[in-house]
C-alpha cells in the first residue's frame, strides 16, 4: 500500500496505521472526532484495531 498521500503530520494521528487508504483515514478521523471524550479518558481504540481484535 502506498502511503505517499499522507504527510508526516497526518501520520501522527492516534488512529494512524501503516497501509491506510485515504478512505480508511477519513473514516477513522470521523470516528475519532465523534469519540474525542473516550480518547481524553485514555480508552480510545481505533476502528482498525477493533476490527483486528474481532478476527
PyMOL commands that place a pseudoatom at each C-alpha (Angstrom):
pseudoatom trace, name=CA, resn=UNK, resi=1, chain=A, elem=C, hetatm=0, pos=[0.000, 0.000, 0.000]
pseudoatom trace, name=CA, resn=UNK, resi=2, chain=A, elem=C, hetatm=0, pos=[1.344, 3.377, -0.965]
pseudoatom trace, name=CA, resn=UNK, resi=3, chain=A, elem=C, hetatm=0, pos=[1.178, 5.963, 1.817]
pseudoatom trace, name=CA, resn=UNK, resi=4, chain=A, elem=C, hetatm=0, pos=[2.667, 8.791, -0.200]
pseudoatom trace, name=CA, resn=UNK, resi=5, chain=A, elem=C, hetatm=0, pos=[-0.643, 10.646, 0.148]
pseudoatom trace, name=CA, resn=UNK, resi=6, chain=A, elem=C, hetatm=0, pos=[-0.143, 11.069, 3.912]
pseudoatom trace, name=CA, resn=UNK, resi=7, chain=A, elem=C, hetatm=0, pos=[2.010, 13.830, 5.314]
pseudoatom trace, name=CA, resn=UNK, resi=8, chain=A, elem=C, hetatm=0, pos=[4.125, 13.267, 8.436]
pseudoatom trace, name=CA, resn=UNK, resi=9, chain=A, elem=C, hetatm=0, pos=[1.575, 15.348, 10.369]
pseudoatom trace, name=CA, resn=UNK, resi=10, chain=A, elem=C, hetatm=0, pos=[-1.305, 13.058, 9.364]
pseudoatom trace, name=CA, resn=UNK, resi=11, chain=A, elem=C, hetatm=0, pos=[0.746, 10.064, 10.443]
pseudoatom trace, name=CA, resn=UNK, resi=12, chain=A, elem=C, hetatm=0, pos=[0.872, 11.460, 13.994]
pseudoatom trace, name=CA, resn=UNK, resi=13, chain=A, elem=C, hetatm=0, pos=[-2.873, 10.868, 14.468]
pseudoatom trace, name=CA, resn=UNK, resi=14, chain=A, elem=C, hetatm=0, pos=[-3.701, 8.384, 17.239]
pseudoatom trace, name=CA, resn=UNK, resi=15, chain=A, elem=C, hetatm=0, pos=[-5.638, 6.275, 14.727]
pseudoatom trace, name=CA, resn=UNK, resi=16, chain=A, elem=C, hetatm=0, pos=[-2.916, 6.112, 12.054]
pseudoatom trace, name=CA, resn=UNK, resi=17, chain=A, elem=C, hetatm=0, pos=[-1.576, 2.771, 10.845]
pseudoatom trace, name=CA, resn=UNK, resi=18, chain=A, elem=C, hetatm=0, pos=[0.753, 1.927, 8.001]
pseudoatom trace, name=CA, resn=UNK, resi=19, chain=A, elem=C, hetatm=0, pos=[-1.061, 0.899, 4.850]
pseudoatom trace, name=CA, resn=UNK, resi=20, chain=A, elem=C, hetatm=0, pos=[-4.164, 3.016, 5.412]
pseudoatom trace, name=CA, resn=UNK, resi=21, chain=A, elem=C, hetatm=0, pos=[-6.076, 4.239, 2.410]
pseudoatom trace, name=CA, resn=UNK, resi=22, chain=A, elem=C, hetatm=0, pos=[-7.397, 7.780, 2.241]
pseudoatom trace, name=CA, resn=UNK, resi=23, chain=A, elem=C, hetatm=0, pos=[-10.915, 6.418, 2.817]
pseudoatom trace, name=CA, resn=UNK, resi=24, chain=A, elem=C, hetatm=0, pos=[-9.845, 4.466, 5.895]
pseudoatom trace, name=CA, resn=UNK, resi=25, chain=A, elem=C, hetatm=0, pos=[-8.122, 7.553, 7.267]
pseudoatom trace, name=CA, resn=UNK, resi=26, chain=A, elem=C, hetatm=0, pos=[-11.258, 9.649, 6.762]
pseudoatom trace, name=CA, resn=UNK, resi=27, chain=A, elem=C, hetatm=0, pos=[-13.441, 7.017, 8.471]
pseudoatom trace, name=CA, resn=UNK, resi=28, chain=A, elem=C, hetatm=0, pos=[-11.031, 6.819, 11.394]
pseudoatom trace, name=CA, resn=UNK, resi=29, chain=A, elem=C, hetatm=0, pos=[-10.835, 10.617, 11.666]
pseudoatom trace, name=CA, resn=UNK, resi=30, chain=A, elem=C, hetatm=0, pos=[-14.637, 10.898, 11.750]
pseudoatom trace, name=CA, resn=UNK, resi=31, chain=A, elem=C, hetatm=0, pos=[-14.887, 8.171, 14.385]
pseudoatom trace, name=CA, resn=UNK, resi=32, chain=A, elem=C, hetatm=0, pos=[-12.156, 9.821, 16.449]
pseudoatom trace, name=CA, resn=UNK, resi=33, chain=A, elem=C, hetatm=0, pos=[-13.863, 13.218, 16.293]
pseudoatom trace, name=CA, resn=UNK, resi=34, chain=A, elem=C, hetatm=0, pos=[-17.164, 11.704, 17.449]
pseudoatom trace, name=CA, resn=UNK, resi=35, chain=A, elem=C, hetatm=0, pos=[-15.392, 9.941, 20.320]
pseudoatom trace, name=CA, resn=UNK, resi=36, chain=A, elem=C, hetatm=0, pos=[-12.874, 12.538, 21.453]
pseudoatom trace, name=CA, resn=UNK, resi=37, chain=A, elem=C, hetatm=0, pos=[-14.137, 12.153, 25.025]
pseudoatom trace, name=CA, resn=UNK, resi=38, chain=A, elem=C, hetatm=0, pos=[-13.079, 8.489, 25.033]
pseudoatom trace, name=CA, resn=UNK, resi=39, chain=A, elem=C, hetatm=0, pos=[-9.623, 9.487, 23.810]
pseudoatom trace, name=CA, resn=UNK, resi=40, chain=A, elem=C, hetatm=0, pos=[-9.335, 12.093, 26.565]
pseudoatom trace, name=CA, resn=UNK, resi=41, chain=A, elem=C, hetatm=0, pos=[-10.058, 9.348, 29.107]
pseudoatom trace, name=CA, resn=UNK, resi=42, chain=A, elem=C, hetatm=0, pos=[-7.326, 7.174, 27.596]
pseudoatom trace, name=CA, resn=UNK, resi=43, chain=A, elem=C, hetatm=0, pos=[-9.751, 4.480, 26.447]
pseudoatom trace, name=CA, resn=UNK, resi=44, chain=A, elem=C, hetatm=0, pos=[-9.849, 5.189, 22.708]
pseudoatom trace, name=CA, resn=UNK, resi=45, chain=A, elem=C, hetatm=0, pos=[-9.376, 2.227, 20.360]
pseudoatom trace, name=CA, resn=UNK, resi=46, chain=A, elem=C, hetatm=0, pos=[-9.186, 2.972, 16.630]
pseudoatom trace, name=CA, resn=UNK, resi=47, chain=A, elem=C, hetatm=0, pos=[-11.686, 1.214, 14.370]
pseudoatom trace, name=CA, resn=UNK, resi=48, chain=A, elem=C, hetatm=0, pos=[-8.961, -0.726, 12.588]
pseudoatom trace, name=CA, resn=UNK, resi=49, chain=A, elem=C, hetatm=0, pos=[-7.744, -2.117, 15.900]
pseudoatom trace, name=CA, resn=UNK, resi=50, chain=A, elem=C, hetatm=0, pos=[-11.276, -3.025, 16.983]
pseudoatom trace, name=CA, resn=UNK, resi=51, chain=A, elem=C, hetatm=0, pos=[-11.754, -4.910, 13.697]
pseudoatom trace, name=CA, resn=UNK, resi=52, chain=A, elem=C, hetatm=0, pos=[-8.396, -6.619, 14.147]
pseudoatom trace, name=CA, resn=UNK, resi=53, chain=A, elem=C, hetatm=0, pos=[-9.434, -7.880, 17.587]
pseudoatom trace, name=CA, resn=UNK, resi=54, chain=A, elem=C, hetatm=0, pos=[-12.692, -9.315, 16.220]
pseudoatom trace, name=CA, resn=UNK, resi=55, chain=A, elem=C, hetatm=0, pos=[-10.879, -11.612, 13.796]
for i in range(1, 55): cmd.bond("trace and resi %d" % i, "trace and resi %d" % (i + 1))
show_as sticks, trace
zoom trace
